Amino acid sequence: MKAFARLMLCAVLSTPALAATTRHYYIAAENVTWDYAPSGMDLLGGRGIPQPWARKTQWDKTRYIEYSDGTFSVRKPQPEWLGILGPVIRAEVGDTIVVEFLNRTGKWHSIHPHGLRYDKDNEGSLYLPFGAGARVPPGGRFTYHWFADEGSGPGKSDSSSMVWWYHPHVDVPSETNGGLLGPIIVTAKGKARPDGSPKDVDSEFVALFMIFDELTGQDAGLFHTINGYIFGNLPGLVMKQGDRVRWYLLAMGNEKDLHTPHWHGKTVEYRGRHTDVVELLPASMVAVDMRADNPGTWLFHCHVSDHMESGMMASYTIYPPRQCASPIQFASADFWQASGAFQVGIKNVGAKPIKKILVSFDHLMTPEYRRRPFNDVWTWTASLAPGQEQTFEPPRWLPSFAGKISGWVLFPKEVDFVDGSVWRPNGEECFQVFWRDQDKAQPAVLPPLQIELNED
């Protein structure tokens, strides 16, 4: 490590005298089961996953997983839109990055960073001559030290931040195809928040365009993905109207991985020009900017024809501020009792007494898969004074797919007051989601509806 210390000293002395940070990450390589289409649906076409991919969408993969400390016992949450990608590693120019790596798999692996400064021991790449961190054995650990120098940050014509790859470099083709991939984002000196993200951006998204090959070239095993998802299953590409959005576009793979990300509904600024299509070669790393000023749910996909046909498609949503003026509030709900008995707590948050309430509901099978049952309205007649809360029991309901429901979406459909007046919502701006996983956050906007005509 003495060589690295000397390297860092020289780099620091050549960097402008501003405060720098050492950023610590704890990242493990772990074997997982990955589902390329967890909804089982083509959510952009309103149909099942087409053949041949529908035969099997779950496969054994290996991922980079981030933990909170060196015990590697508590996982750190990451944005759901990252999908198969490992955690975002961040730095501001001048920062040192320390990554404690634990290999929990049965094969030798490493972490090799693009764009950062390192010495031989911290290169994470196996070739002659190689350093100490070139390969880490099963069950082994290695602590990488990298430095974000001026060459790691944005150039004169770049935006305030840029993206780099990190991945293993023991057997690169098989390791990256296996799922060991992640982004590094470096922000220009003086332009970063304390967490390393750029100050002039409201929302950031990383999108990997890659064909994962599970069956050595057979069509049924070629998954044309964005962040490891096919046919609209990528969740979480959601931004507020007016947001300054930075998209970091990545590609990896072989000669078939020639991609052209395309946004419907908006253009982006890319290298001083406006466009809605960007060209990517394998291992490409690109940052583009968007002003999210056109509300709606829009297609985001690769424009290569056979990639589109094979499901390299997602959607992104720009949502206006919600303006819900409902006189009732869903204070609580329990839909997870084994008996099928449900309870919904409703509070009158208005100024007038209520005599009848109509509530409608949808089901979230996954964060991106919303379906509406054939009978989707409950009607309750009850006297509810202002400020009063009451628990209602909807009808018992146990369809064949009940165990697969991950969330219930409740909407106030109609509120009848004692004085004869009626309140009805304007669209779907008033909703509350109750998740099976209670730690899951409320969504800012709902995914498009997959309409169900009859119960299973």
C-alpha positions in Angstrom: 0.0 0.0 0.0 3.0 2.3 0.2 3.0 2.8 -3.6 -0.6 3.7 -3.5 0.0 6.2 -0.7 2.7 7.9 -2.7 0.4 7.9 -5.7 -2.3 9.6 -3.7 0.0 12.1 -2.3 1.2 13.2 -5.7 -2.4 13.3 -7.0 -3.6 15.4 -4.0 -0.7 17.9 -4.4 -1.7 18.4 -8.0 -5.4 18.9 -7.2 -6.8 22.4 -6.3 -6.7 23.0 -2.5 -10.3 22.3 -1.7 -11.7 20.0 1.0 -11.7 16.3 -0.1 -13.6 13.3 1.3 -12.8 9.6 1.8 -15.9 7.7 0.8 -16.3 4.1 2.1 -18.3 1.3 0.5 -18.8 -2.3 1.6 -19.7 -4.4 -1.4 -20.1 -8.2 -1.7 -20.4 -10.4 -4.8 -23.3 -12.8 -4.2 -25.2 -15.4 -6.1 -28.9 -14.7 -6.6 -31.9 -15.8 -8.6 -32.8 -13.0 -11.0 -36.2 -12.6 -12.7 -36.1 -10.7 -16.0 -39.9 -10.2 -15.9 -41.2 -10.5 -12.4 -44.7 -9.5 -13.4 -44.9 -12.3 -15.9 -46.3 -9.7 -18.3 -45.4 -7.6 -21.2 -46.5 -4.4 -19.4 -46.2 -2.3 -22.5 -48.3 -4.6 -24.6 -50.8 -5.7 -22.0 -50.1 -9.4 -22.6 -48.1 -12.2 -21.3 -44.4 -12.4 -22.0 -44.1 -13.7 -25.6 -42.3 -16.8 -26.6 -39.5 -18.0 -26.4 -38.7 -15.9 -23.3 -41.8 -16.9 -21.4 -40.4 -20.4 -21.0 -38.1 -19.3 -18.3 -37.5 -15.8 -16.9 -35.7 -16.7 -13.7 -32.0 -17.5 -13.9 -29.0 -17.8 -11.6 -27.0 -14.6 -11.6 -24.2 -12.9 -9.5 -24.6 -9.4 -8.3 -22.7 -6.7 -6.4 -24.6 -6.0 -3.2 -23.9 -3.0 -0.9 -23.8 -3.3 2.9 -23.8 -0.7 5.7 -20.5 -1.7 7.3 -17.7 -4.3 7.3 -19.8 -7.0 9.0 -21.7 -7.4 5.8 -24.9 -8.1 7.7 -27.2 -5.2 6.9 -27.9 -4.5 3.2 -28.2 -0.9 2.2 -31.3 -0.1 0.1 -30.8 1.0 -3.5 -33.2 2.6 -5.9 -35.4 -0.1 -7.5 -34.6 1.3 -11.0 -31.0 0.2 -10.6 -32.3 -3.4 -11.2 -29.5 -5.9 -11.6 -26.8 -3.2 -11.3 -24.6 -2.9 -8.2 -24.7 0.2 -6.0 -23.8 3.6 -7.3 -20.3 4.5 -6.2 -19.9 8.3 -6.0 -17.0 10.7 -5.7 -16.3 14.4 -6.2 -13.0 15.2 -7.9 -10.3 15.1 -5.2 -12.1 12.3 -3.2 -10.6 9.0 -2.2 -12.8 5.9 -2.6 -12.3 2.9 -0.3 -14.2 -0.3 -1.3 -14.1 -3.2 1.1 -14.9 -6.2 -1.1 -16.2 -9.6 0.1 -16.5 -12.5 -2.3 -19.4 -14.6 -1.2 -19.5 -16.8 -4.4 -17.7 -20.0 -5.3 -15.5 -18.3 -8.0 -12.7 -15.8 -8.0 -13.8 -12.3 -8.6 -12.6 -8.7 -8.3 -13.7 -5.1 -8.8 -12.0 -3.0 -11.6 -13.0 0.7 -11.9 -13.0 2.6 -15.1 -11.8 6.3 -15.0 -10.4 6.4 -11.5 -6.7 6.6 -10.5 -5.2 3.5 -8.9 -1.9 1.6 -8.4 -1.3 -2.0 -9.5 -2.6 -3.6 -6.4 -5.9 -1.7 -6.7 -6.5 -2.2 -10.4 -8.6 -5.3 -9.8 -7.6 -6.9 -13.1 -5.9 -10.3 -13.7 -3.2 -10.2 -16.4 0.6 -10.4 -16.2 1.9 -8.6 -14.2 -1.0 -8.4 -11.7 -1.4 -6.9 -8.2 -2.8 -8.1 -4.9 -6.4 -7.1 -5.8 -6.4 -8.8 -9.2 -8.5 -11.7 -8.0 -10.2 -12.4 -4.7 -10.9 -16.1 -3.8 -14.2 -17.5 -2.7 -14.8 -16.3 0.8 -12.0 -13.8 0.6 -11.8 -10.0 1.1 -9.8 -7.2 -0.4 -9.9 -3.5 0.3 -9.6 -1.3 -2.9 -8.3 2.3 -2.7 -9.1 4.5 -5.7 -8.7 8.2 -6.3 -10.9 10.6 -8.3 -8.4 12.9 -9.9 -9.0 15.6 -12.5 -9.0 13.0 -15.3 -11.7 11.1 -13.5 -14.1 14.1 -13.6 -16.0 16.0 -16.3 -14.1 17.7 -19.1 -14.6 21.2 -20.2 -17.6 20.3 -22.5 -19.2 17.8 -20.1 -22.0 18.4 -17.6 -21.3 18.6 -13.9 -21.0 14.8 -13.5 -20.2 11.8 -15.5 -20.5 8.0 -15.3 -17.9 5.2 -15.3 -18.1 1.5 -15.2 -17.0 -0.9 -12.4 -17.0 -4.7 -13.0 -14.8 -7.8 -12.3 -11.8 -8.4 -14.4 -10.9 -12.1 -13.8 -13.0 -13.5 -16.6 -14.7 -10.4 -17.9 -17.1 -11.8 -20.5 -18.6 -14.5 -18.2 -18.6 -12.2 -15.1 -20.4 -9.3 -16.7 -22.8 -11.7 -18.4 -23.3 -13.2 -15.0 -24.5 -9.8 -13.6 -21.5 -8.3 -11.9 -21.8 -4.7 -13.1 -22.2 -1.3 -11.5 -21.8 2.5 -12.0 -19.4 5.1 -10.7 -20.5 8.7 -10.8 -17.9 11.4 -10.5 -19.0 15.1 -9.9 -16.8 18.1 -10.7 -15.0 19.8 -7.9 -17.2 22.2 -6.0 -20.4 21.0 -7.7 -21.3 18.1 -5.5 -23.7 17.8 -2.5 -22.3 16.1 0.6 -23.4 12.7 -0.8 -21.4 13.3 -4.0 -24.4 13.9 -6.3 -24.4 17.0 -8.5 -26.0 20.1 -7.1 -27.5 21.2 -10.4 -29.6 18.0 -10.8 -32.9 17.0 -9.2 -33.1 13.4 -10.4 -30.6 10.9 -11.7 -31.2 7.5 -13.5 -28.7 4.9 -14.6 -29.7 2.7 -17.6 -27.7 -0.3 -18.7 -28.6 -1.7 -22.2 -27.3 -5.2 -22.5 -28.2 -8.6 -23.9 -27.7 -11.3 -21.3 -27.0 -14.7 -22.8 -28.2 -17.6 -20.6 -28.2 -20.4 -23.2 -25.1 -19.8 -25.3 -26.8 -18.0 -28.1 -30.2 -19.7 -28.2 -33.1 -17.3 -28.6 -34.9 -18.4 -25.5 -31.8 -17.4 -23.4 -31.1 -14.1 -25.0 -32.6 -11.5 -22.7 -32.6 -8.0 -24.2 -32.7 -5.9 -21.1 -32.6 -2.4 -19.6 -31.1 -2.9 -16.1 -31.8 -6.6 -16.3 -35.6 -6.3 -17.1 -37.5 -6.9 -20.3 -40.9 -5.9 -21.7 -41.6 -2.9 -19.5 -40.8 -4.6 -16.1 -38.1 -2.0 -15.1 -39.6 -0.1 -12.2 -39.1 3.4 -10.7 -38.3 5.7 -13.7 -40.4 8.4 -12.2 -39.7 12.2 -12.0 -41.6 15.3 -11.0 -42.7 17.8 -13.6 -40.0 20.5 -13.8 -37.2 18.3 -12.5 -33.7 18.7 -14.0 -32.9 15.0 -14.8 -29.6 13.5 -15.7 -29.6 10.1 -17.4 -26.4 8.0 -17.3 -26.5 5.5 -20.2 -24.3 2.4 -20.2 -23.8 -0.6 -22.5 -21.9 -3.8 -22.1 -21.7 -7.1 -24.0 -20.5 -8.2 -27.5 -20.9 -7.1 -31.1 -24.7 -7.6 -30.8 -24.8 -4.9 -28.1 -25.1 -1.9 -30.4 -27.8 0.1 -28.8 -29.7 3.3 -29.5 -31.6 4.5 -26.4 -34.7 6.6 -27.4 -37.1 8.6 -25.3 -40.6 9.3 -26.4 -42.2 12.6 -25.2 -38.9 14.5 -24.5 -35.5 15.4 -26.0 -32.2 15.4 -24.1 -29.1 17.6 -24.3 -26.1 15.6 -25.4 -22.7 17.1 -26.2 -24.1 20.5 -27.0 -27.0 19.3 -29.1 -30.6 18.2 -28.7 -31.6 14.7 -29.6 -33.9 11.9 -28.6 -31.6 9.0 -29.6 -28.1 8.3 -28.3 -25.7 5.8 -29.8 -24.0 3.2 -27.5 -21.3 0.6 -28.2 -20.3 -2.1 -25.6 -18.7 -0.5 -22.6 -20.0 2.9 -23.5 -20.6 5.5 -20.7 -22.7 8.6 -21.5 -24.4 11.3 -19.5 -27.3 13.4 -21.0 -29.7 16.0 -19.5 -33.5 16.3 -19.7 -35.9 18.9 -18.4 -39.0 16.9 -17.3 -41.6 19.4 -18.5 -44.0 17.1 -20.4 -46.2 15.2 -18.0 -47.2 11.6 -19.0 -45.9 8.1 -19.2 -43.5 7.7 -22.1 -41.7 4.9 -23.8 -38.0 4.5 -23.3 -36.4 1.8 -25.4 -33.6 0.7 -27.7 -34.4 1.6 -31.3 -32.6 -1.4 -32.9 -35.5 -3.3 -34.4 -34.8 -6.8 -33.2 -34.0 -5.4 -29.7 -37.4 -3.8 -29.5 -39.1 -7.0 -30.6 -37.1 -8.9 -28.0 -38.3 -6.6 -25.1 -35.6 -4.0 -24.6 -38.2 -1.5 -23.6 -39.3 0.3 -20.5 -41.4 3.4 -19.7 -40.7 6.5 -17.7 -43.2 8.9 -16.0 -43.2 12.6 -15.5 -45.9 13.5 -13.0 -47.4 16.8 -12.0 -47.8 17.7 -8.3 -50.7 15.7 -6.8 -53.6 17.9 -5.6 -55.8 15.6 -3.6 -58.7 17.3 -1.8 -60.4 14.2 -0.5 -62.6 14.6 2.6 -61.6 11.1 3.7 -58.2 9.5 4.6 -57.3 5.9 4.6 -55.8 5.7 8.0 -55.0 2.0 8.0 -55.6 -1.3 6.2 -54.9 -5.0 6.7 -55.2 -7.3 3.7 -52.7 -9.9 4.7 -54.7 -12.1 7.1 -54.7 -15.8 6.2 -58.4 -16.0 6.6 -59.1 -13.5 3.9 -60.7 -11.1 6.3 -59.9 -7.4 5.5 -60.0 -4.2 7.5 -59.9 -0.6 6.3 -59.7 2.3 8.6 -61.2 5.6 7.3 -61.1 9.0 8.8 -63.3 12.0 8.0 -60.8 14.8 7.5 -63.4 17.2 6.1 -65.7 19.7 7.7 -69.0 17.9 7.1 -70.6 14.7 8.5 -70.6 11.8 6.1 -73.3 9.3 5.5 -72.0 7.0 2.7 -68.6 6.2 1.2 -67.6 4.4 -2.0 -64.1 3.1 -2.3 -62.5 1.5 -5.3 -59.3 -0.6 -5.4 -56.6 -2.0 -7.6 -53.9 -4.6 -7.0 -50.2 -4.1 -7.5 -48.7 -7.5 -8.4 -45.3 -5.9 -8.7 -44.3 -2.2 -8.5 -45.0 -1.9 -12.3 -47.9 -4.3 -12.7 -51.3 -2.8 -11.7 -54.5 -4.8 -12.4 -58.1 -4.0 -11.7 -60.5 -6.7 -10.7 -63.9 -7.1 -12.3 -65.7 -6.0 -9.1 -63.6 -3.2 -7.7 -66.0 -1.0 -5.5 -66.9 -1.3 -1.9 -69.9 0.7 -0.5 -70.3 1.6 3.2 -73.2 3.4 4.7 -72.2 4.8 8.1 -72.4 8.1 10.0 -68.9 9.6 10.2 -68.5 13.0 12.0 -65.7 15.4 11.2 -62.5 14.0 12.8 -64.0 10.6 13.4 -62.3 7.4 12.3 -64.0 4.1 11.8 -62.9 0.6 10.7 -64.8 -1.1 7.9 -64.7 -4.7 6.9 -64.8 -5.3 3.1 -66.1 -8.7 1.8 -63.8 -11.7 2.2 -62.1 -12.2 -1.1 -59.6 -15.0 -1.9 -59.0 -15.4 -5.6 -56.4 -17.8 -6.9 -53.7 -15.0 -7.3 -54.3 -13.5 -3.8 -50.9 -14.7 -2.5 -49.1 -12.9 -5.4 -50.5 -9.4 -4.6 -47.8 -7.2 -3.3 -49.9 -4.1 -2.7 -53.5 -2.8 -2.6 -54.3 0.7 -4.0 -57.3 2.3 -2.5 -59.2 5.3 -4.1 -62.0 7.4 -2.6 -64.6 7.0 -5.4 -67.5 9.0 -3.9 -68.4 10.6 -0.5 -72.0 11.4 0.3 -72.6 14.0 3.0 -75.5 14.2 5.4 -76.5 17.6 3.9 -77.1 16.0 0.5 -73.9 17.2 -1.2 -71.5 14.7 -2.9 -67.7 14.8 -3.4 -66.1 12.9 -6.3 -62.4 12.9 -7.2 -61.0 14.3 -10.4 -59.2 11.3 -11.8 -56.8 9.2 -9.7 -55.0 12.0 -7.9 -56.2 10.6 -4.5 -54.8 7.1 -3.7 -53.1 5.2 -0.9 -51.0 2.1 -1.3 -50.8 -0.6 1.4 -47.9 -2.9 0.7 -47.4 -6.5 2.0 -43.8 -5.3 2.7 -44.6 -2.5 5.2 -41.1 -1.0 4.7 -41.9 -0.2 1.1 -42.4 3.5 0.4 -45.5 5.1 -1.0 -45.2 5.6 -4.8 -45.4 9.2 -6.1 -47.4 7.9 -9.1 -49.1 4.7 -10.1 -48.0 2.5 -13.0 -50.4 2.2 -16.1 -53.4 0.0 -15.5 -53.5 -3.5 -16.9 -57.3 -3.9 -17.1 -58.7 -7.3 -15.8 -62.1 -8.2 -17.5 -62.9 -11.3 -15.4 -61.6 -12.9 -12.2 -59.3 -15.9 -12.5 
